[in-house]
Amino acid sequence: QVRLVESGGGLVQAGGSLRLSCAASGLRLPIGVSGWYRQAPGKQRELVATITIDGRTNYADSVKGRSNISRNKVRDTVYLDMNLLEPEDTAVYYCYARIRSADYWGQGTQVTVSS
């Protein structure tokens, strides 16, 4: 059974940085797309960034230029580095993986940015 476990969330001051990690386990097939989504209170879940198996990345406009997504294929881990954090980045961040046509989600990690 595929399992995604996030870590690295917490309370950060505006202008600060953080790194989120997501470790995958139970894999029988390679992950085609890994990524991060977030959901703020009262809002829909939205894409933050994705990375494909061949390293192509995609970012939401709101985080472009101050975020970097990467993955360690050996450890089946994906990372999200975010800089210049803003209170608007406050949300629950969810790890995502697509394997063939199936989507998998982590339980989420809270990121709170104080002003």
Beta strands, then each sheet from edge to edge (+ up, - down):
strand 1: 3-7
strand 2: 10-13
strand 3: 18-25
strand 4: 33-39
strand 5: 46-52
strand 6: 57-59
strand 7: 67-72
strand 8: 77-82
strand 9: 91-99
strand 10: 102-105
strand 11: 109-114
sheet 1: 1+ 3- 8+ 7-
sheet 2: 2+ 11+ 9- 4+ 5- 6+
sheet 3: 2+ 11+ 9- 10+
end
